[in-house]
Amino acid sequence: MSAVPTLGFLGGTGIEGKGLALRFALAGAPVIIGSRSAERARQKAAEYNALLGRELITGAENREMLAHAEMVFLTTPFAQAVDALTTYRESFRPEQVLVDVTVPVKTKNSLGPGDLPEGSGSQHLAAHLPAGFPLVGAFKTVPSHVLAELQEPLECDVFVCGDSEEAKARVMDVIRLIPTLRPVDAGRLSVAGTLERMTALAIGINRRYQIKTARFRVIGL
């Protein structure tokens, strides 16, 4: 793997993928936006590059993106994540790492992490990957609106969980590219359920105080 890996985004045309793609591109990482439509991916890449003022991001159909990316960020809505993994399961490569940023937020018509038999969204998704393929949970508690507002300093921690220490270390190195973000090793993938509940807590705080920016920082670390 190169010093700065090529980052691919499965579901990179939404708000979560947009913010991360912009932040990582500004930090110097090669970024490929993936979409089911190559044309839509190229359009979004052009839109993001216009915001950056430079040609830093490329767009490609998802399978082409997966053929070139060394680390893949799953940024689809959670409700679409299993379908995405099932559709592209055979396109993942053993040397890749999948970073799951999705959160199953409980609403009237959707499941929360406590409703899933595995105990968390990340564990549920890992069950749909090839055996042994590393999935790392990260960015679950960082609000997508803040990621996409490039003038806003992030100044928070990114909790990283996973069962592969090597994969976690690779993801944490990539997170360090973004100024004012600090990766924190939160433990094994089973911790993902706690992180997803923390996201639900932040959403509740946002609503109660009519803000969009609640996020977490560990003091004393």
C-alpha positions as CSV (number, residue, x, y, z in Angstrom):
1,M,0.0,0.0,0.0
2,S,1.3,3.5,-0.8
3,A,2.1,6.0,2.0
4,V,-1.2,7.7,1.4
5,P,-3.7,5.1,0.2
6,T,-6.3,5.7,-2.5
7,L,-9.6,6.1,-0.8
8,G,-12.9,4.9,-2.4
9,F,-16.4,5.9,-1.4
10,L,-19.2,3.4,-1.8
11,G,-22.2,5.7,-1.7
12,G,-20.0,8.8,-2.1
13,T,-22.8,11.0,-3.6
14,G,-24.6,11.5,-0.3
15,I,-23.9,14.0,2.5
16,E,-21.7,11.7,4.5
17,G,-19.6,10.7,1.6
18,K,-19.4,14.3,0.3
19,G,-17.9,15.6,3.6
20,L,-15.4,12.9,4.0
21,A,-14.3,13.0,0.4
22,L,-13.8,16.7,0.5
23,R,-11.9,16.6,3.8
24,F,-9.6,13.7,2.7
25,A,-8.9,15.3,-0.7
26,L,-7.9,18.5,0.9
27,A,-5.6,16.5,3.2
28,G,-3.8,15.1,0.2
29,A,-5.4,11.6,-0.2
30,P,-6.3,10.3,-3.7
31,V,-10.2,10.1,-3.6
32,I,-12.5,8.2,-5.9
33,I,-16.3,8.7,-5.6
34,G,-18.3,5.6,-6.5
35,S,-21.8,5.3,-7.8
36,R,-24.0,2.8,-9.6
37,S,-23.8,5.3,-12.5
38,A,-20.4,6.3,-13.8
39,E,-22.0,9.5,-15.2
40,R,-23.5,10.4,-11.8
41,A,-20.1,9.7,-10.1
42,R,-18.3,12.0,-12.5
43,Q,-20.9,14.7,-12.1
44,K,-20.5,14.6,-8.3
45,A,-16.7,14.6,-8.6
46,A,-16.9,17.7,-10.7
47,E,-19.2,19.3,-8.2
48,Y,-16.9,18.5,-5.3
49,N,-13.8,19.7,-7.3
50,A,-15.6,23.0,-7.9
51,L,-16.0,23.5,-4.2
52,L,-12.3,22.7,-3.7
53,G,-11.2,24.9,-6.5
54,R,-8.9,22.1,-7.7
55,E,-9.2,18.8,-9.6
56,L,-8.6,16.5,-6.6
57,I,-11.4,13.9,-6.8
58,T,-12.4,11.5,-9.6
59,G,-15.7,9.6,-10.1
60,A,-16.2,6.1,-11.3
61,E,-18.8,3.3,-11.4
62,N,-18.7,1.4,-8.1
63,R,-16.9,-1.7,-9.5
64,E,-14.2,0.4,-11.1
65,M,-13.8,2.3,-7.9
66,L,-13.4,-0.9,-6.0
67,A,-10.8,-2.1,-8.4
68,H,-8.5,0.9,-7.6
69,A,-9.2,1.9,-4.0
70,E,-7.0,0.6,-1.2
71,M,-9.4,1.6,1.5
72,V,-13.2,1.8,1.0
73,F,-15.6,4.0,3.0
74,L,-19.2,2.7,3.1
75,T,-21.2,5.9,3.2
76,T,-24.6,4.8,2.0
77,P,-27.6,5.1,4.3
78,F,-27.7,2.1,6.6
79,A,-31.0,0.9,5.1
80,Q,-29.2,0.5,1.8
81,A,-25.9,-0.9,3.1
82,V,-26.6,-4.6,3.0
83,D,-27.8,-4.4,-0.6
84,A,-24.6,-2.5,-1.5
85,L,-22.4,-5.1,0.1
86,T,-24.3,-7.9,-1.5
87,T,-24.2,-6.4,-4.9
88,Y,-20.4,-5.7,-4.8
89,R,-19.3,-8.5,-2.5
90,E,-17.2,-10.2,-5.2
91,S,-15.5,-7.0,-6.2
92,F,-13.8,-6.5,-2.8
93,R,-10.1,-7.4,-2.7
94,P,-8.4,-9.2,0.3
95,E,-5.9,-6.4,0.8
96,Q,-8.6,-3.7,1.2
97,V,-10.2,-2.4,4.3
98,L,-13.9,-1.5,4.5
99,V,-14.6,1.5,6.8
100,D,-18.3,1.5,8.0
101,V,-19.5,5.0,8.9
102,T,-23.2,4.0,8.7
103,V,-25.5,4.2,11.8
104,P,-28.9,2.4,12.2
105,V,-30.9,5.1,13.8
106,K,-34.2,3.9,15.1
107,T,-37.3,5.6,13.7
108,K,-40.9,4.5,13.2
109,N,-40.0,2.6,10.0
110,S,-36.4,1.5,10.7
111,L,-34.3,-0.5,13.1
112,G,-31.8,0.7,15.7
113,P,-28.6,-1.1,16.7
114,G,-30.4,-2.8,19.6
115,D,-32.9,-4.4,17.2
116,L,-30.3,-6.2,15.1
117,P,-29.4,-9.8,16.1
118,E,-25.7,-9.1,15.9
119,G,-25.9,-6.1,18.4
120,S,-24.8,-3.4,16.0
121,G,-25.0,-2.2,12.5
122,S,-21.3,-2.8,11.8
123,Q,-21.5,-6.4,13.0
124,H,-24.6,-6.9,11.0
125,L,-22.8,-5.7,7.8
126,A,-19.7,-7.7,8.6
127,A,-21.8,-10.8,8.3
128,H,-22.4,-10.0,4.6
129,L,-18.8,-9.7,3.7
130,P,-16.4,-12.5,2.6
131,A,-15.0,-14.5,5.6
132,G,-12.1,-12.7,7.2
133,F,-12.5,-9.5,5.3
134,P,-11.7,-6.6,7.6
135,L,-14.4,-4.2,8.5
136,V,-13.6,-1.2,10.7
137,G,-16.2,1.1,12.3
138,A,-15.3,4.8,12.3
139,F,-16.8,8.3,12.0
140,K,-20.1,7.1,13.4
141,T,-20.2,10.0,16.0
142,V,-19.0,12.8,13.7
143,P,-22.0,14.7,12.2
144,S,-22.2,14.7,8.5
145,H,-23.2,18.4,8.3
146,V,-20.0,19.4,10.1
147,L,-17.9,17.2,7.7
148,A,-19.3,18.9,4.7
149,E,-18.8,22.5,6.1
150,L,-15.1,22.8,5.3
151,Q,-14.7,26.1,7.1
152,E,-15.8,24.4,10.4
153,P,-12.9,23.0,12.4
154,L,-13.8,19.5,13.5
155,E,-12.0,19.4,16.8
156,C,-13.3,16.1,17.9
157,D,-12.4,12.4,18.3
158,V,-13.1,9.6,15.8
159,F,-13.7,6.4,17.6
160,V,-12.4,3.4,15.7
161,C,-13.4,-0.2,16.4
162,G,-12.6,-3.5,14.7
163,D,-11.4,-7.0,15.2
164,S,-8.2,-6.6,13.0
165,E,-5.5,-4.5,14.8
166,E,-3.7,-4.0,11.5
167,A,-6.8,-2.7,9.8
168,K,-7.6,-0.4,12.7
169,A,-4.1,1.0,12.6
170,R,-4.4,1.7,8.8
171,V,-7.7,3.5,9.3
172,M,-6.3,5.5,12.2
173,D,-3.3,6.6,10.1
174,V,-5.7,7.9,7.4
175,I,-7.8,9.7,9.9
176,R,-4.7,11.6,11.1
177,L,-4.5,13.2,7.7
178,I,-7.4,15.5,8.6
179,P,-6.4,18.4,10.8
180,T,-8.2,18.7,14.2
181,L,-9.4,15.1,14.1
182,R,-7.9,12.6,16.6
183,P,-8.5,8.8,16.2
184,V,-9.2,6.9,19.3
185,D,-9.0,3.1,19.4
186,A,-12.3,2.1,20.9
187,G,-11.7,-1.7,20.9
188,R,-13.2,-4.6,19.0
189,L,-16.1,-4.4,16.5
190,S,-18.6,-5.3,19.3
191,V,-18.1,-1.7,20.5
192,A,-19.9,-0.4,17.4
193,G,-23.2,-0.8,19.2
194,T,-22.1,1.7,21.9
195,L,-20.8,4.1,19.3
196,E,-24.1,3.9,17.4
197,R,-26.0,4.7,20.6
198,M,-23.7,7.6,21.2
199,T,-24.8,8.9,17.7
200,A,-28.4,8.6,18.8
201,L,-27.5,10.6,21.9
202,A,-25.9,13.3,19.8
203,I,-28.9,13.5,17.6
204,G,-31.1,14.0,20.6
205,I,-28.9,16.7,21.9
206,N,-28.9,18.5,18.5
207,R,-32.7,18.4,18.5
208,R,-33.1,19.6,22.1
209,Y,-30.7,22.5,21.7
210,Q,-31.6,23.2,18.0
211,I,-28.0,22.7,16.7
212,K,-26.4,20.3,14.2
213,T,-22.9,20.1,15.5
214,A,-22.9,17.9,18.7
215,R,-19.8,15.6,18.8
216,F,-17.5,13.9,21.2
217,R,-14.0,14.5,22.6
218,V,-12.2,12.4,25.3
219,I,-10.6,14.6,27.9
220,G,-7.4,13.4,29.6
221,L,-6.3,11.1,26.8
